[in-house]
Amino acid sequence: MFFHIVLERNMQLHPRFFGRNLRENLVSKLMKDVEGTCSGRHGFVVAITGIESIGSGLIRDGTGFVTFPVKYQCVVFRPFKGEILEAVVTLVNKMGFFAEAGPVQIFVSNHLIPDDMEFQAGDMPNYTTSDSSVKIQKECEVRLKIIGTRVDATEIFCVGTIKDDFLGVINDPAAAA
Amino acid sequence: MRKSMEKSRPVQKTVVLEPFIKLVKLIARAFYDDYTTKSDNQQKSAKSDNRGIAVVVLDELARRQWVREEDLAKALKLHGKQLRKIIRHFEEQGLIVRDHRKETAKNAKMYSAAVAATTDSRAEDKVKLHTHSYCRLDYSQTTLSLLIYDLVRYKLHLMKKKLRDNLEDKNTVQEYACPNCQRKYNALDALRLISMEDDCFHCENCNSELIVECNKLTPEEVIDGDDNGRRRQQEKLKDMLQKMEVQMKPLMDQINRVKDLPIPDFGSLLAWEARAALAARENGDFNPNDPSRSQGGYGSTPMPFLGETQVEVNLGEGKEDVKSNGGDSSLKVLPPWMIKEGMKLTEEQRGEMRQEANDGGSGEASKMSDDKKSVMENGDDKDLKACLLLLGTFVPDEYLKAYYAALLKQKQQELAEAANQQESAGELASDIQSASTTSVRRVGMKAKLEEEDEEDVEWEEEAPVPANGNYKVDLNVEAEASGGEEEEEDIDWEEG
C-alpha cells in the first residue's frame, strides 16, 4: 500500500556546498540519500514530493560540516499481509517462483500455486496447466496475495499465494508475442 | 452475609449444576482420556499404564466443590504426588483453580463443616496442620481465570481452524528443512536460501539442498512433496475434519445447552466455607463440626440465645425449601431471611429454578451415558488425538489475553461495584469468621446502618438486649432495613 507521509532527517552538508545553491544542494543530497531506501517501519521510500521545512543549521565542532534538520514529504510503499499486488516474475524454480512488485520481492512457494499447474524444468523453467493454456515463467505478470511479510530494519520480504479466486497470470508477454 | 452472597452474582439464583458436570465429563473424555503422568519412554509396561486417570480426577472434581487435595487423593486411592501432578496440569490448562493456605485448627474445622454442609460425607477431622492445597473446578471466575465453557469452545475453534487451513493450503507459510543438519527454514527465508548455481534452496550451514518440510498433521506422508502425496494428504485431512465434527458433536451439543445457563460459581475457598456454614446452620441440621457453634473458636463470645434464633428463622418456608432440594447437595440454599425480603421476585424464580434443575437432572442424566459412549466408541480417534497433540502447546495465556481484551470493559464496570461490595463483603466475611453468630453480625450490620442512615437510634437500645422475646421483632426490623439497603444496591447494579 502507498502512503504519503512526512518524515524528518538530519542532513549533514559539506561546507563546499554553502552559497547561493545551498538549498538545492541540500535537497538533491536528500533525494540521493533517501529515495529507494527501506525502513521496516515505513516501508520503501519511493519518491520525495516536497520539502516541508529546513531547520537552522548547526556547525559540527572540528569538521565544519553543518547539520540541517529537514522535514520532507514522501511517498512510501509498505506491503501488508492480505494485500493484493501485481508483480513481475523474476525467477522460477521447483520450489516456486519469485516476483517483484516495484522494490519488494515476493516468493510464491509451489504449494501456493494452484494444484493443476505443474513445474516444467528446462531452459525456461515454468509452471503450466495440463492444457498449457496458462504458463507462469520469467517476465510474466501475476496478480498475487501476500500471506506473510518479513520486516527487518532495512529489508522487507513477502510470501504470496496465487491459489485464490482472480489470482494468477494477468499478462504473459511470451504468449502475446 | 447477604452481601457476600450477592457478590457471587445473580448466578446464585439459578445455579443448575448438572449440565456443567456433564460438560466436564465430556471434556474429560474428549481431551484428557489418554493423559498420562508418565513420560513417553516409561509408558511401555502395561502395569503402570495410567491412562484415563485424568478422567477419573475430573469426574470426582465435578462431583465436589472445594476439596482438599489430600482428601481427593484418599477418595481416589491415588498417591498424593501423582494427583498433584495431574491437578497442576489442569491448573495450567485453566480448568481448575487452587487455593493454598496454612492450615490451622480453625480453618480445618471450617472446611470440614463446609464439606459436611454441601455433601453428605464428612471430611477427615484429623488434619496435619501444614500448608494444604484446595482445588475445585473452575466453571467461571470472572476476574482471573477462564470459563471452562469458553476454554473448550476456543480449543475446538483452534482445532477446526488448523485443519481447515491445512486442508485449503491457505495462509500457510511453507517450511523447509535441511536433511543434513535438521535446520528449519520457512518461505520467508527464501531470498537468503536461493542459490545462484542451480536455483534451488540451500542450507546456510552445510549448503545441502533443502527439502520441503512435510505436513505435521500427517507425518508419514509426503516427504518429497510430490503431487500424489499431497492429494492423498488432502483427502486424509478432509477425513479427519469430518471425523472431528462427528466425534465432537456431543460435546458441542452440551456446550450449546450450557450456553444460556448461569454459571456455577463457588467463589473463593473462604467465601465458599462461609456460605456453606451458613447454609448448614439454616438447614437446622446440627453440625458438631461447625466451629462457630461448638466452640467460640472465632474469638467471639458464645451467644446463649443462638438456638432460639435458629428456630425462629426456620419457621419460614425456608425449611421445606431445603428439604426439597436436599437431594441436590450442590444447590445452595438461600438464607430464609433473604428469601423473605425478596419474596415477590424470588418466589416464582425459585419455583422455576427447581423445575429446571429437575429437568436437567433427569433428562440429561439418562442421555449422559449415551453421549459418553458415542465419544468413547468412535473407533479411530487416533487422528483426533493427532490434532489434539497439535494443541498440546496450547497456552492459556494466549487465550487469556484475547479473553481479557473482550472482558476489559465489563471488568472495569464490575471493578467499581466490586470495590463497593468488597469492603462490605470483606467486613462481613470477617464477621462471619471471627464471630459467625447472628447477633454479632447484627451488631456489625447495625454499625453500618448507623453510618448510612443516622436516624436509626433504636438500634443502639436494642442490640445489648439479648432476650429471647425480642428476637422476632428484631429480625423483622433487620430484614426491612437490609431490604432497603438491597434496593440501593440494585440500583448500583443497574448503573454499573
Interface residues (C-beta under 8 A of the other chain):
Chain A: L91 N93 K94 M95 G96 F98 Q105 F107 S109 N110 H111 L112 D115 E118 P125 I147 G148 T149 R150 F157 V159 T161 K163 D164
Chain B: D169 K170 N171 T172 V173 Q174 Y176 A187 L188 D189 A190 L191 I194 D199 C200 F201 V212 G225 D227 R230 R231
